[in-house]
Amino acid sequence: MDGHRMGKRWLCRERNGDFDTTRFPRSGEEKQLTAAKGLDDGPEYSPDGKYIYFNSERTGHMQIWRMRADGSEQEQITFGERTIGSAHFAGR
């Protein structure tokens, strides 16, 4: 499920030279979900809405990471030596 279908909007925002993923609910306050050095972008909800998958270059190469929908428990999913593209779910 993408952010728009769940009533949320995304923004990759530059702060102090780093780009972080921020969620903007249609009502309520924005919430910055990532704060690592470098670029974090391309967020997409898992089909069950429990996780957000995103791209991050915090390890030196763009890799796929995931976190809980509230931004907690961020963990690296791919471990390639080269840049890995964005995570997208089939059927979207």
C-alpha positions as CSV (number, residue, x, y, z in Angstrom):
1,M,0.0,0.0,0.0
2,D,1.5,3.3,-0.9
3,G,1.4,6.4,1.4
4,H,-1.4,8.1,-0.6
5,R,-3.8,5.1,-0.3
6,M,-3.1,5.0,3.5
7,G,-3.9,8.8,3.8
8,K,-0.3,9.8,4.1
9,R,2.1,11.8,2.0
10,W,5.9,11.4,1.9
11,L,8.7,13.9,1.5
12,C,12.4,13.4,1.2
13,R,13.7,16.6,3.0
14,E,17.2,18.0,3.2
15,R,18.4,18.8,6.7
16,N,22.0,19.8,7.3
17,G,23.2,18.2,4.1
18,D,21.4,14.9,4.7
19,F,18.1,13.8,3.2
20,D,15.5,12.1,5.5
21,T,12.2,10.5,4.9
22,T,9.3,12.4,6.5
23,R,5.6,11.3,6.7
24,F,2.8,13.9,6.5
25,P,-0.6,12.5,7.5
26,R,-3.6,14.3,6.0
27,S,-4.4,15.4,9.4
28,G,-2.0,15.8,12.3
29,E,1.7,16.6,12.6
30,E,4.6,15.6,10.2
31,K,6.9,12.9,11.6
32,Q,10.5,12.6,10.6
33,L,11.1,8.8,10.3
34,T,14.8,8.7,9.4
35,A,17.8,10.7,10.6
36,A,20.9,8.8,9.4
37,K,23.8,10.5,7.5
38,G,23.3,10.6,3.8
39,L,20.2,9.9,1.6
40,D,17.1,8.1,2.8
41,D,14.3,8.1,0.2
42,G,11.8,6.0,-1.8
43,P,9.5,4.9,1.1
44,E,6.8,2.4,0.4
45,Y,4.5,0.5,2.8
46,S,4.5,-3.3,2.9
47,P,1.2,-4.8,1.7
48,D,0.1,-5.4,5.3
49,G,1.0,-1.8,6.3
50,K,3.2,-2.9,9.2
51,Y,6.5,-1.9,7.6
52,I,7.9,0.9,5.4
53,Y,10.7,-0.1,3.0
54,F,13.0,2.6,1.9
55,N,16.4,3.3,0.2
56,S,19.4,4.4,2.3
57,E,23.0,5.1,1.5
58,R,24.0,5.2,5.2
59,T,26.3,2.2,4.7
60,G,28.2,3.8,1.8
61,H,26.1,2.2,-1.0
62,M,22.4,2.6,-1.6
63,Q,20.7,-0.4,-0.1
64,I,17.1,-1.4,0.9
65,W,16.1,-1.0,4.5
66,R,12.9,-1.4,6.4
67,M,11.3,0.0,9.5
68,R,8.1,-0.3,11.5
69,A,5.4,2.0,10.3
70,D,6.2,4.3,13.2
71,G,9.8,4.6,12.2
72,S,11.2,2.2,14.8
73,E,13.4,-0.9,14.3
74,Q,15.2,0.3,11.2
75,E,17.2,-2.7,9.7
76,Q,19.1,-3.2,6.5
77,I,17.6,-5.8,4.1
78,T,20.1,-5.9,1.2
79,F,23.9,-6.1,1.6
80,G,25.2,-5.7,-1.9
81,E,28.6,-4.3,-2.7
82,R,27.0,-2.0,-5.3
83,T,24.1,0.3,-5.3
84,I,20.7,-1.5,-5.0
85,G,17.6,0.0,-6.5
86,S,14.3,0.8,-4.9
87,A,11.9,-1.7,-3.2
88,H,8.6,-2.1,-4.9
89,F,5.9,-4.7,-4.3
90,A,4.3,-6.7,-7.1
91,G,0.8,-5.8,-8.1
92,R,1.1,-2.1,-7.4
